[in-house]
Amino acid sequence: MTCRTPRDLPSVGKLLESSDFRALSQDHGEFLVKSAVREVLEGARVRLLQGQAVELEELHQRVVSMLAPAQQRVLNLTGTILHTNLGRAPLGDLLTSVGERLQGYSVLEYDLESGRRGKRGEAVERLLRWVTGAEAAVMVNNCSAAMVLLLTVLAKGKEVIVSRGELVEIGGSFRIPDILSLSGATLREVGTTNRTRIGDFERAINEETGLILSTHRSNFEIVGFTESPTVEEYVALGKAHNLPVVFDLGSGMITRVVEDEPSVEDSKDFSLTAFSGDKLLGGPQCGILVGKKEFIQACRRHPFYRAFRCDKLTLALMEEALRRHASDPRRVPTVELLTEPVERLRLRAGALAELLSSLLPQGMKVEVVDTEAQVGGGSLPGGTVPSVAVRLTPPDEAEAHRWQKRFRGASTPIITRIEKGSLYLDLRSLLSADDEELSEVCRRNFT
């Protein structure tokens, strides 16, 4: 039935009395179903008043979609490994490894030996010290929080000297000048967009200076006539003037998996280094500060730390990720994705192409091609990794988006990318352990 005016819509009560909606109430509870029905009907009224028609059969499906869990598993074949919209670093069996330990209560802040209150995050901080070689470490809920915390503690009411070429903006409108303002610090710009020398920093130092900040250009490049201070120059300047020098590293690479990307080890001489847990480190979303003990302790004592601290699941996942980096980095899912040999990817792509050739219409051209995968996640500018993909080319290029939607609508959504009228299923962003599931989803949805 087609509804053309709001009067054509059924009432909430009438819908809830139908067999389909009674079944939903048994599964989800009457309260949630009634709330979803009211919201769907309100949306339908708005569309009708705008002159759009509404199919009555759509209402049930919209309610079903609203009641489904928002977080669901997808298979990432976009070729972007740290895909921000798909949750960045995949957790893989990191999650199952810690799940059993957290099913009941846990010793989040409890010392088993003394029977008294313990220190939250102590085990993770110890592992961070061991793995990075830093004097001290602390974890908060994301890297933005880490920056706000350290700037508030070290530079509130003072100046922070930053190169104009590093006043970056990353995803979600996170801007370095805004964060400085939020923390109560004052921005002091030096140098130019493309060339900043250590002398520019030195001339800007005065009695109001709180710290020197260097920010990794994680999502853009400046090429050509360029110059930036070296790590050694930053550190020497800080020592000469007794000022902390902070590096916003961002990506958090502990195991070296990407060339020409600064690692945590490369930045160990800074007073403090801030980085994310869910980028090249391959753990959960969190922000990490490593560096001088006096600065870390000051950050831990600040009231903001309690507002920004991590929960038990994040701490447990990071602990597991760090243990794997120390013992067998290939067991970190992100490291596995970034380091899998191209030859292995080609074998996996060949098997997938053979399967899809047997399932998809004869007019669909299926081929295995070499490509470049994106590291992604704002980890490094222009970062690519050699990869292999299955390319699907329909007879009509306009059909590519329809097929992409079909893959996205599979029982476990398969997320692909489109280039020049072809769909690419890139194996670099899919863990090999998920190949069997991908094959089964394709058989179930495209036979």
C-alpha positions, 0 to 999 in steps of 0.5 A, spaced: 500 500 500 502 506 498 501 512 503 500 519 499 498 523 505 499 523 513 492 520 514 494 514 510 499 512 515 496 507 520 496 509 528 502 506 533 497 502 536 494 499 529 501 497 527 503 494 534 497 489 534 499 486 527 503 479 527 509 482 524 510 487 530 508 483 535 513 478 533 518 484 534 516 486 541 517 478 543 524 479 541 526 486 543 521 488 548 514 492 547 518 499 549 523 499 544 519 497 539 513 502 540 519 507 541 522 505 534 515 505 531 513 512 533 520 515 530 519 511 523 512 514 523 514 521 524 519 520 519 514 518 514 510 524 516 515 528 514 516 525 507 509 525 506 509 533 507 514 534 503 511 530 497 514 524 497 510 517 497 511 512 503 510 504 502 507 501 508 511 495 507 517 499 508 515 501 515 516 494 518 523 494 515 525 501 517 523 499 524 527 492 524 533 496 522 533 501 527 532 495 532 538 491 530 545 492 533 548 499 531 555 495 531 556 489 527 561 486 523 563 487 516 568 485 511 573 490 509 576 489 502 577 497 501 584 496 501 584 501 506 587 498 512 586 503 518 579 505 515 577 510 520 570 509 518 570 502 519 574 502 526 581 503 524 585 497 527 582 491 527 582 487 534 582 480 531 583 475 536 586 480 541 578 481 543 577 473 544 584 473 548 582 478 553 574 476 553 574 470 558 578 474 563 573 480 563 567 476 563 566 477 571 569 482 576 577 484 574 582 487 578 582 493 575 584 497 581 585 492 586 592 489 589 591 481 590 597 481 594 595 486 599 588 486 599 587 493 598 586 498 592 591 498 586 593 503 581 589 503 575 593 501 568 599 499 572 601 493 568 600 497 561 604 502 563 610 497 565 609 494 559 609 501 555 616 502 559 619 496 557 617 496 550 618 503 548 624 504 553 621 510 556 622 512 563 614 513 564 608 512 561 600 513 562 594 512 558 588 516 556 582 514 552 584 517 545 590 521 543 586 528 543 585 527 550 593 526 551 594 532 548 589 536 552 592 533 558 599 534 557 598 542 554 594 543 560 599 541 565 605 543 562 603 550 558 596 553 561 597 560 561 604 560 557 606 560 550 607 554 546 612 554 540 610 551 534 612 551 526 607 554 521 608 548 517 605 543 523 599 547 525 595 541 522 588 539 522 586 531 522 579 528 522 573 530 526 576 538 526 581 536 531 586 542 530 592 544 533 591 551 535 584 549 537 587 544 542 592 549 545 586 554 546 582 549 550 588 547 554 589 555 556 596 555 552 597 561 547 600 559 540 606 562 538 607 560 531 614 560 528 617 559 521 614 559 514 609 553 512 615 550 508 621 552 511 622 552 519 629 552 522 631 551 529 633 558 530 626 560 529 624 556 535 630 559 539 628 566 537 621 565 540 623 563 547 622 568 552 620 568 559 612 566 557 614 560 554 611 553 556 614 548 551 616 547 544 611 542 540 613 538 534 607 535 530 607 529 525 604 531 519 600 525 519 595 526 513 599 531 508 605 532 505 609 538 504 614 537 498 619 541 494 623 547 498 622 545 505 626 545 511 624 542 518 629 541 525 631 535 526 630 531 533 637 532 535 636 540 534 629 540 538 632 536 544 638 540 544 634 546 544 630 544 550 636 542 554 639 549 553 633 553 555 630 547 560 624 547 556 620 540 555 620 538 548 613 535 546 612 530 540 605 529 537 607 522 533 600 520 532 601 513 529 604 510 535 608 505 530 612 500 535 614 494 530 617 497 524 612 496 519 612 502 514 618 505 511 619 512 512 614 513 518 617 515 525 617 510 530 616 511 538 623 509 538 625 514 534 622 519 538 625 517 545 629 523 546 623 528 547 621 530 553 614 527 552 611 523 546 604 522 544 601 517 540 594 513 538 593 506 540 589 504 534 593 506 528 600 503 527 600 500 534 594 496 532 590 496 539 584 499 541 582 506 541 586 510 546 592 515 547 599 514 550 604 519 553 611 516 554 617 520 556 620 523 562 617 521 569 616 528 572 612 530 566 608 523 566 607 524 574 604 531 573 599 529 568 597 523 572 596 527 578 591 532 574 584 532 575 583 531 567 586 524 568 580 522 571 576 524 566 580 521 560 582 515 564 581 508 560 576 503 562 578 495 563 577 493 556 581 498 553 587 496 558 586 489 557 586 490 550 592 494 550 596 489 554 595 484 550 597 488 544 603 490 547 605 483 549 604 481 542 609 486 540 614 484 544 614 476 543 611 475 536 609 482 532 605 478 527 600 476 532 598 483 532 592 483 527 594 490 524 602 488 523 599 481 520 595 486 515 601 490 513 606 485 512 603 479 509 607 477 503 604 479 496 605 472 493 600 470 499 595 475 497 595 473 490 594 466 492 588 468 496 585 473 491 586 467 486 581 463 490 576 468 491 576 470 484 575 463 482 569 462 487 566 469 484 567 467 477 562 461 479 557 465 482 556 472 479 553 473 472 557 471 466 557 478 463 561 480 469 569 480 468 573 477 474 580 478 474 586 478 479 590 485 479 596 488 483 594 494 486 596 499 492 593 499 499 592 505 503 595 505 510 589 510 512 587 512 519 591 519 518 597 515 520 602 517 515 601 522 508 600 518 502 602 511 505 601 505 501 603 498 501 603 493 495 597 489 494 593 484 490 585 485 489 580 481 485 577 486 480 569 486 478 567 489 471 560 489 470 558 490 462 555 497 464 560 501 468 553 504 471 552 497 474 558 498 479 554 502 484 549 497 484 553 491 485 557 495 491 550 496 494 549 488 493 555 487 497 554 492 502 547 488 503 550 481 504 548 477 511 555 480 513 556 486 509 562 486 504 565 493 503 569 494 497 571 500 493 570 503 486 575 505 481 573 507 474 567 503 473 570 497 477 569 494 484 575 492 487 576 487 493 582 488 496 585 482 500 590 487 504 585 489 508 582 482 510 585 478 515 587 471 512 583 468 518 577 471 515 577 468 508 573 462 509 567 467 512 568 471 506 567 465 501 561 463 505 558 470 505 559 470 497 556 463 496 550 465 501 548 471 498 550 470 490 548 463 488 
